[in-house]
Amino acid sequence: MGEPETIATIPAIPASASAMIFDRKGRLLILEPTYKAGWTIPGGVMEADGETPWEACRREVAEECGLTVSRGRLACVDFRRPRPGRPGGMRFLFDCGRLDDDALAAITVQPEEISRYSIVKVRAAVPLLSGPIRRRVQNALAGLAYLEDGRPRPGVSTRGR
């Protein structure tokens, strides 16, 4: 008899992508989800079919609020450590810039997931966001950020040398 066949286990790390979308005055689009307390920004889990973070961001924005985003800038990558009852994973955050009033007037929320939306001054919006998303947005607003559990990692810089 031959050697038993070894099956390699490939690590599975869930990934999601979300968007910061602003109006012409620099106010942030936030969404109130139906499935958890507090507010969030458009975004969600990447599909396992090979979807890229940018593709996931665009799809989730379209699904959750009916908007089409055509450009974005990577603003943050956040690694969330697994914990009991929470798989952790990679979170990509894109700054999708400022949309005009006509585009924002077309917002249509996905009622199964989103109860309502608001466009709020950043200073007022940030405290309404859940902890990890709040930290991600705050750090991303300061420039490109690499985070772990929503916090800058000592010794890792994305802001120059």
N, C-alpha and C positions, 0 to 999 in steps of 0.2 A: 504494500500500500504506500501511496505517496504521502507527502507532507500535507497537513490540513491547509486548505486555502484560507489566506488571510484577507479579510475585507477591510479596506481602509475606510475610516470614518472621516468625512470631510466636515470641518466645523461649519455650523449654520449660524450666521449672525444676522438677525433681522435688521432691515434698513428701512428708513422712511425719509421723505423729503417734504419740505414745507416752504411757504413763500411769505415774504414781507411785501405787501402791496400798499402803496401810498396814494393819496390823492394829490392834486396840484399844490395844496397848501402844506404837504408833508405829513398829513394825518395818516394813521395806520388803520388798515382794515382788520377788524377782529370779528370772530364768530363765536356764538354761544352754542356749544354742542348739546345734543339731547341726551347723550350717554354718560356725561360726567359734569361735575360742578365747575364753575368758572368759565373763563373765556379762552380761546385759542386763536391760532392763525390758520389759514388754509393749508392742508397737507395731510399726508397719510402714508401708509405702508407701501413700499415698492412691490410690484408684482414679481413672482419668482420665474417669470418667463424670459428674463434677460432685460427687463425694463431698466433704463439708466436712472440715476437720481433726478436729472433734469426732466426726463420724460415723466417720471412719477410726479414731480412737482406740478408740471403743466396739467397732467390728467386730474390730479386731486383738486387743483384750483377750479378746473372746468366742472368737475362733478359736484363739489361742495358749494360753489357760488356762481357757476355759470359764466365765469370770465375766461377769456383767452389771453394768456400771457405769451409773448413772443420773444422776450429777451429777459435775461437775468444775469446776476453776478453772484458767484458763490460767496456767501458771507460768513459761513460757519460750518464746521464739521464737529459734531459732538459725539463722543463715545460714551454710551451709558452702560455701566457694568450690570451684569445680571444679578438679580436678587431673588429671594424666594417669592414666587408668584409673579415675577416680572422678568421677561427674557432679556432685557437690555438691548443693545444694538447700536447701529450707526445712525445718526441723524444729520441730514444735509439741510442747510437753510440757505435759500436763495433770496437775494434782494431783487425783486422784479420791477423796481422803479416806481415812477409816478404815472398813474393812469388819468386820462382826462375825465371830466364830468359825465360825458356821454357814455363812456365805457362803464363807469361805475354805476350809472343809472340802470344798466342792464343786469345788475346782480340779481340772481335768482337762487335762493338757498335750496339745498337738498333737504327736504323736510324730515326724512328718516334720520338724518345725522345732525342737522343744524336747525335750531329754533329761530335764530335771528342773527343779524349782523349789525355792526356799528363802525363808523369811521371816526376815530377819536385821536386827539392830540397824543403824540407818543408818550409824553409825560403822564397823561391820565390813563393811557392804554396799558402800559407796562405793568402796573400793580394789579390789573385785572387778570393777567395771564397766569396760568399755573406755574409753579416753581421752576421746573426744568425749562419750559418754554420762555418764561420771563428772563431767566439767566442767559439763555441762548440769544434772545433778541437783544438784550442789553449789551452783551459782548459783541454781537455782530454789528450793532450800530456804531461801535467804536472802531471798526475795521475788520478785515478778515481774521477769523478766530479759529483756533483749534482748541477744543474743550474736552474735558472728561467729566461726565455727570453735570454738565452745564457750567463747569468752572475752568478757568485757565489752568493749564498744567505747568507747574514750575519747571523751568529749563527749556520749554518749547515756545518759540516765538514765531509769529506769522506777520509781525509788524516791523519789518526791517531786520537789522542784525542785532 
